[in-house]
Structures are given as C-alpha cells and as structure tokens.
Amino acid sequence: MIPSSDTLKRAAEILEEIESLQTELVGLFGSTTKAVSPVKRRGRPPGKRRKMSPEARERIAAAAKARWARYRADKKSTSK
C-alpha cells in the first residue's frame, strides 16, 4: 500500500510535533536527558548482517518447504 500525500503530510506534522516536544522535555530536565529522533535507526550498523549457522539455514529451508507443500496440497484439494 502506497500512502497518500495527505497521509505523508500528516506523518511529517506528527514527527515535527514529537521533535518539538522532545526539545521541550530536554529543556525541562536539562542536558542530562537525551532526545532521540524517532526516525533514528537503532540496532546494528548498516551493512552488518548476522551470521546464521548451517543448521539454522536447514531448519528454515525445511520449514519453508513444508509450508509450500501444505499450500500446494490445499490448493490441489480445493481445485478438485
């Protein structure tokens, strides 16, 4: 779903309001409280990926194959 321009404008307004409230909050408590931008990315740095063990890959592949098998079985049984 692609958001409409009105939705994007409203989201921008909300973000601006959040930032102004965070600035006001920092002003109330001094510089000890750190304001975090809501659009700031958290977690691992960009470009860093987790390493997945071969066993985990096998489990994921087996689960995906089982899901597709169930899907095909359901599709086959409903088409008859």
C-alpha positions as CSV (number, residue, x, y, z in Angstrom):
1,M,0.0,0.0,0.0
2,I,1.4,3.4,-1.0
3,P,0.4,6.1,1.4
4,S,-1.3,9.2,0.0
5,S,0.3,12.6,0.0
6,D,-2.2,13.7,2.8
7,T,-1.0,10.8,4.9
8,L,2.6,11.6,4.4
9,K,2.0,15.3,5.2
10,R,0.2,14.3,8.5
11,A,3.1,11.9,9.4
12,A,5.6,14.8,8.8
13,E,3.5,17.0,11.1
14,I,3.4,14.4,13.8
15,L,7.2,13.9,13.6
16,E,7.7,17.7,13.9
17,E,5.4,17.8,16.9
18,I,7.3,14.9,18.5
19,E,10.6,16.6,17.9
20,S,9.4,19.9,19.4
21,L,8.0,18.0,22.5
22,Q,11.3,16.2,22.9
23,T,13.2,19.6,22.7
24,E,10.8,21.0,25.4
25,L,11.4,17.9,27.5
26,V,15.2,18.4,27.3
27,G,14.6,22.0,28.3
28,L,12.7,20.9,31.4
29,F,15.3,18.5,32.6
30,G,18.5,20.0,31.3
31,S,21.1,18.4,29.1
32,T,21.1,15.1,31.0
33,T,18.1,13.8,29.2
34,K,19.0,12.9,25.6
35,A,16.3,13.4,23.0
36,V,16.2,10.6,20.4
37,S,14.9,11.4,17.0
38,P,12.0,9.0,16.1
39,V,13.5,8.4,12.7
40,K,17.0,7.5,14.0
41,R,17.9,3.9,13.2
42,R,18.6,1.7,16.1
43,G,20.4,-1.7,16.3
44,R,23.4,-2.8,14.3
45,P,25.2,-0.5,11.9
46,P,24.1,-0.6,8.3
47,G,25.7,-3.3,6.2
48,K,26.3,-5.6,9.2
49,R,24.4,-8.9,9.0
50,R,24.1,-11.6,11.5
51,K,25.8,-14.9,10.8
52,M,23.4,-17.8,10.6
53,S,24.5,-21.4,11.3
54,P,24.1,-24.0,8.7
55,E,21.7,-25.9,11.0
56,A,19.5,-22.8,11.3
57,R,19.5,-22.5,7.5
58,E,18.5,-26.1,7.1
59,R,15.7,-25.7,9.7
60,I,14.4,-22.6,7.9
61,A,14.6,-24.3,4.5
62,A,12.7,-27.4,5.8
63,A,10.0,-25.2,7.3
64,A,9.6,-23.3,4.0
65,K,9.4,-26.5,2.0
66,A,6.7,-27.8,4.5
67,R,4.7,-24.6,4.2
68,W,4.8,-24.8,0.4
69,A,3.9,-28.5,0.5
70,R,0.8,-27.7,2.6
71,Y,-0.1,-24.8,0.4
72,R,0.1,-26.9,-2.8
73,A,-1.9,-29.7,-1.1
74,D,-4.6,-27.3,0.0
75,K,-4.7,-25.8,-3.5
76,K,-4.9,-29.2,-5.1
77,S,-7.7,-30.4,-2.8
78,T,-9.8,-27.2,-3.3
79,S,-9.5,-27.3,-7.1
80,K,-11.0,-30.8,-7.4
